[in-house]
Structure formats: structure tokens, C-alpha cells
């Protein structure tokens, strides 16, 4: 179902109207994805969007803050009682207008081969969500596990919801925090626990029949990411292709065993202003040359997907249109 140079997106877009966002996505992507709309609501930011149902969660949309505040209630007990392996935890329209609009539109169209969803990864979620004292939930062992259970439930619900209207579902685990692990702020985060958390949610996706991906828009411990077992690794190929080249043996094994690289080749930074189709094509070919000194070029090219380098939620609508026009142009030039 996945073909070389298929296009898709990361998640966030700057639109205020969900139908406008979906119109662009269906027109630009071989694998349409549901749009996250952070400019519509704070609840559509990366961490809040998947926090619905988290025990002890407090949210102040006006101040745009969420936090965990333990009290004497039975919220945690009720969460445990309602959860089992394979549980599906819904994402309401209040937290994901783009997802619910996307599903309504898909229902009216010819059944697509693949669609894409996304879920914030357990590292980014637990390190981003804090308690009243400002301590990351990650460092509370019980709440870290509850967060993982919550995210697995959100992933399972997405897979069931989207698969009802498509032949297959790709689900990316968005883990931008992976690029910061090892820095002074996260020295207490163990590689073993990172690996366990990623493996758990990937197992959930695969067990439900989904195609799993990990998205990180910076440098990362790529061998660890590979060991976690994703079907797709999405990296920023505009600025970080050199980091992939550091691990030729690991990526050769990954590709030979059926893995795919999703090249985030169109920038979603300020660099988008100066880009054009020729420059993007040249940058892509330079990356291919760099990696093909260690990995057979035909193996690389036959296992490539194309994406923007990250979400476009922080860009303007006009810049976002340009990002996807460049993405479509590159796909046409390569096929």
C-alpha cells in the first residue's frame, strides 16, 4: 500500500477552518492526514490534545495552561477500573475539530487506500505535562505509566475510527523531545525507559493493524529509535540528513528489513521563504548522494516517503500552501 515518494504531512496546520485545512490535505497528499488546529484552540496543542481523560488533569484554556493536581478524589481508581489492554479512549471534537471534520469528509469520498493519524509520543507528553510544583509527570512513575496507558488508548481509538473509512492507517508517534534527550535538562531520563515506552505504543499500533511511524524533527538517538521497532522513521531531511549518515549500518538493516524513511525535505522554518522547486530537488538529491555512499541508492529510493520537515501550525496559511506545493512538485519530479 505504501509506494515510493508518497506524500503526507505531520499534523499541525495554521487554518482556522477545518474544512479548508482538509481541502488542502486531500489535494496535496497521497496519504491524507487529519489536521491539528492549534490556532483554533489551545486544546489542539501537542500535549493538551491527548490529555482528555487523564486523572487529576486541570486545564485553563484562557491562560493556555494544563497541569496535574493530585487530590483526594477517586479519579485514578476510576481510570484503572475503566482501562484494559486494547482499551479505546476517544478524542472529542472539542480537542480535535480537524479529526472529526476529516472523518466526515472521508465518509463522503471514495474509500482511500491509506490515511494518517498522529499521537503525541509518551516522552514528549510526560516531559511536557507538569504537576503544580512544575515537576514533569515523567518523574512520577505511576503517572508516567498512566500517561502511557492513556496514549495507547488514544492510538487504538484513532486506528479503529480511521480504519472504518480507509484500507489502512498510518499512525505517527510525534516525539520532538527525542532531540533534547541527553541534554542537561533530561539527564535523569534513562535510555532503557525511553525504549520501553516507545516499544509499548508501537506494539499497540501494530497489534491493531496500523502502520507505525516515529516523527522527530531534530537530531535523535537514531539507533534507539530503530530498536523501538517503527515501520517508518520521519526525520528532518532539510537540516539533519547528516545525522542519518552517522549510522549507515543501522539504517541499512532498517531498510533491508522493510523499514521506510519519510524525508521531511520541505522546511517549515523561516527557510521556506527562499525555497523553490529546483532548490528542494537539489537538496533532496544531495541527501541521496550522501546516504548512498553507505546504503544502495535503489534501496533508499524504493523506501522513501516525502513530508514537510515538521508541522506547519506556526506558519501562515500562505506559507503552508507553499510547503505543500513544493512537496507535490518534488513528488511529480521524482516519479
C-alpha positions in Angstrom: 0.0 0.0 0.0 2.9 2.3 0.6 4.6 3.4 -2.6 7.9 5.3 -3.1 7.6 9.0 -2.9 4.1 9.0 -1.4 3.4 12.3 0.3 1.8 13.0 3.7 2.0 15.6 6.4 3.0 15.8 10.1 -0.2 17.2 11.7 -0.5 20.8 12.6 -1.6 23.5 10.2 -2.5 27.1 10.7 -6.0 27.1 9.4 -9.0 28.4 11.4 -11.5 26.4 9.3 -11.1 22.6 9.5 -12.7 22.1 6.1 -10.2 24.5 4.4 -7.4 22.5 6.1 -8.8 19.2 4.9 -9.3 20.6 1.3 -5.6 21.3 1.1 -4.6 18.0 2.6 -6.8 15.9 0.3 -5.4 17.8 -2.7 -1.8 17.6 -1.7 -1.2 14.2 -0.1 -1.2 10.7 -1.3 -1.8 9.7 2.3 -4.2 12.3 3.7 -3.8 13.1 7.4 -6.2 14.7 9.8 -5.2 18.3 10.7 -4.4 19.6 14.1 -5.5 23.2 14.5 -3.5 24.9 17.3 -4.7 28.3 16.1 -8.3 27.3 16.7 -7.9 26.2 20.3 -5.2 25.7 23.0 -6.7 22.2 23.4 -5.2 21.3 20.0 -1.6 21.9 21.1 0.5 18.8 21.3 0.1 17.9 24.9 -3.4 19.2 25.7 -4.9 17.4 22.6 -4.2 14.0 24.1 -4.7 14.9 27.7 -8.5 14.4 27.8 -9.3 11.7 30.3 -6.0 12.0 32.2 -6.6 11.6 36.0 -6.1 14.8 38.0 -5.9 16.9 34.9 -6.6 20.6 35.3 -6.9 22.9 32.3 -7.3 26.7 32.0 -7.9 27.5 28.3 -7.9 31.2 29.0 -4.4 31.1 30.4 -3.5 28.3 28.0 -2.1 26.0 30.7 -2.7 22.5 31.8 -1.3 20.7 34.9 -1.7 17.7 37.1 -3.0 18.3 40.6 -3.5 15.3 42.8 -6.3 15.4 45.3 -8.3 13.0 47.5 -10.7 12.0 44.7 -11.0 8.5 43.2 -10.1 9.7 39.6 -7.1 7.4 39.4 -9.1 4.4 40.7 -11.8 5.0 38.1 -9.2 5.3 35.4 -7.8 1.9 36.3 -11.2 0.3 36.5 -12.1 1.5 33.0 -8.9 0.6 31.3 -7.7 -2.7 29.9 -5.2 -3.7 27.3 -6.8 -2.7 24.0 -9.0 0.0 25.6 -10.0 2.7 23.2 -10.1 6.3 24.6 -11.9 8.8 22.4 -10.6 12.2 21.3 -13.6 14.5 21.4 -14.4 17.2 18.8 -13.6 19.8 21.4 -10.0 18.6 21.4 -9.7 17.7 17.7 -12.0 19.6 15.4 -9.8 18.7 12.5 -10.0 14.9 13.2 -13.8 14.9 13.3 -14.1 17.1 10.2 -11.6 14.8 8.4 -13.7 11.7 9.2 -16.9 13.4 8.0 -15.2 14.3 4.7 -13.7 10.8 4.2 -17.1 9.3 4.6 -18.3 11.3 1.6 -15.4 10.4 -0.6 -14.2 7.2 -2.4 -12.6 5.0 0.2 -8.9 5.9 0.3 -6.1 3.4 0.3 -4.3 4.9 3.3 -5.0 7.7 5.8 -2.7 9.0 8.5 -3.2 10.0 12.1 -0.9 11.0 14.9 -0.4 10.8 18.6 1.9 12.7 20.8 4.6 10.4 22.0 4.9 9.2 25.6 8.2 11.1 26.2 7.0 14.4 24.8 3.7 14.0 26.7 5.1 13.1 30.1 8.0 15.6 30.0 5.7 18.3 28.8 2.9 17.8 31.3 3.8 19.0 34.8 2.3 19.0 38.3 1.5 22.0 40.4 5.2 22.2 41.5 6.4 22.3 38.0 7.7 18.7 38.0 7.3 16.7 34.8 4.8 13.8 35.1 7.6 11.6 33.6 9.3 11.6 37.0 6.2 10.2 38.8 6.4 6.5 38.0 2.7 5.9 38.4 1.6 8.9 36.4 4.1 8.1 33.7 2.5 4.7 33.3 -1.0 6.1 33.4 0.1 8.5 30.6 1.3 5.6 28.5 -2.0 3.8 29.0 -3.9 7.0 28.0 -1.9 7.4 24.8 -2.2 3.8 23.9 -6.0 4.2 24.3 -6.0 7.3 22.1 -3.9 5.5 19.4 -6.3 2.4 19.5 -9.4 4.6 19.2 -7.9 6.5 16.2 -7.0 3.3 14.5 -10.5 1.9 14.8 -12.1 5.2 13.8 -9.9 5.8 10.8 -9.8 2.2 9.6 -13.6 2.2 9.2 -13.1 4.6 6.3 -9.8 3.5 4.6 -8.0 0.4 3.6 -5.1 1.1 6.0 -4.0 3.6 8.7 -0.6 5.1 9.2 -0.1 6.4 12.8 2.9 8.6 13.6 4.2 9.0 17.2 5.3 12.6 17.4 8.4 12.8 19.6 10.2 16.1 19.1 11.6 15.8 22.7 13.8 13.0 21.4 16.2 15.6 20.1 16.7 17.0 23.6 17.4 13.8 25.4 20.9 13.7 26.8 21.0 17.4 27.5 21.4 18.7 31.0 17.6 19.1 31.4 17.0 15.4 30.8 20.0 13.6 32.3 17.6 11.6 34.6 15.7 10.2 31.6 17.1 6.7 31.0 17.5 5.3 27.5 16.1 2.0 28.7 12.8 3.6 29.8 12.6 5.7 26.6 13.0 2.4 24.6 10.3 0.7 26.7 7.8 3.5 26.3 8.3 3.7 22.5 8.1 -0.1 22.1 4.8 -0.2 24.1 3.0 2.3 21.9 4.4 0.9 18.7 3.2 -2.6 19.8 -0.2 -1.1 20.3 -0.3 0.4 16.8 0.9 -2.8 15.1 -1.3 -5.1 17.1 -4.3 -3.1 15.9 -3.2 -3.5 12.3 -1.7 0.0 11.9 1.5 1.1 10.2 3.6 2.8 12.9 5.9 5.8 12.4 8.0 8.0 14.7 8.5 11.6 13.8 11.4 13.6 15.3 12.2 17.0 13.7 15.7 17.2 15.1 18.7 15.1 15.9 18.0 11.9 17.9 19.5 8.7 19.1 18.6 7.0 15.8 19.8 3.5 16.8 17.5 3.7 19.8 14.6 4.8 17.6 15.3 1.9 15.2 15.4 -0.6 18.1 11.9 0.6 19.2 10.5 -1.1 16.0 8.7 1.5 13.9 7.7 0.8 10.3 8.6 4.4 9.3 11.1 6.9 10.6 10.3 10.5 9.8 13.2 12.9 10.1 14.1 16.5 9.1 15.9 15.8 5.8 16.2 19.5 5.2 18.6 20.2 8.1 19.5 16.8 9.6 20.3 14.3 6.9 23.9 14.3 8.3 22.6 12.7 11.5 21.2 9.8 9.5 24.5 9.3 7.7 26.2 8.7 11.1 24.5 5.3 11.4 24.8 3.7 8.0 24.8 0.1 9.2 21.7 0.6 11.4 19.8 2.3 8.7 20.9 -0.3 6.1 19.5 -3.0 8.4 16.3 -1.0 9.0 15.6 -0.6 5.2 16.5 -4.2 4.4 14.1 -5.4 6.9 11.2 -3.4 5.5 11.5 -0.1 7.1 10.9 3.2 5.3 12.3 6.7 5.7 10.0 9.6 5.5 12.1 12.5 4.3 11.0 15.8 5.8 12.6 17.6 2.9 10.4 20.8 2.7 11.3 23.2 5.5 8.6 24.6 7.9 11.0 27.1 9.3 11.7 30.6 8.1 13.8 29.0 5.3 10.6 28.3 3.4 10.6 31.9 2.2 13.7 31.4 0.0 12.9 27.9 -1.3 11.8 26.9 -4.8 11.2 23.6 -6.6 14.7 23.4 -8.1 16.4 24.1 -4.7 14.3 21.5 -3.0 15.0 18.9 -5.6 18.8 19.7 -5.4 18.7 19.4 -1.6 17.0 16.0 -1.9 19.5 14.7 -4.4 22.4 15.9 -2.3 20.9 13.9 0.6 20.6 10.8 -1.5 24.2 11.1 -2.6 25.4 11.5 1.0 23.5 8.4 2.2 24.1 6.3 -0.9 27.8 6.2 -0.2 26.9 3.6 2.5 23.4 2.5 1.5 22.5 1.2 -2.0 20.7 4.0 -3.8 18.0 1.8 -5.2 17.2 0.6 -1.7 17.0 4.2 -0.5 14.8 5.4 -3.3 12.4 2.4 -3.1 11.7 3.1 0.5 11.2 6.9 0.6 8.1 8.9 1.6 8.0 12.6 1.4 6.8 15.1 4.1 7.4 18.6 5.3 10.1 18.8 7.9 7.6 19.3 10.7 4.1 20.6 11.2 3.1 24.0 9.8 1.0 25.2 12.7 3.4 28.1 13.4 3.5 29.3 9.8 1.0 31.3 7.9 -1.7 29.8 5.6 0.2 31.2 2.6 3.5 29.6 3.8 1.7 26.3 4.4 0.3 26.4 0.9 3.8 26.9 -0.4 5.1 24.0 1.7 2.6 21.6 0.2 3.0 22.9 -3.4 6.8 22.2 -3.1 6.1 18.8 -1.7 3.7 17.9 -4.6 6.2 19.3 -7.1 9.0 17.2 -5.8 6.9 14.1 -5.9 6.0 14.8 -9.5 9.6 15.4 -10.4 10.7 12.1 -8.8 8.1 9.8 -10.3 
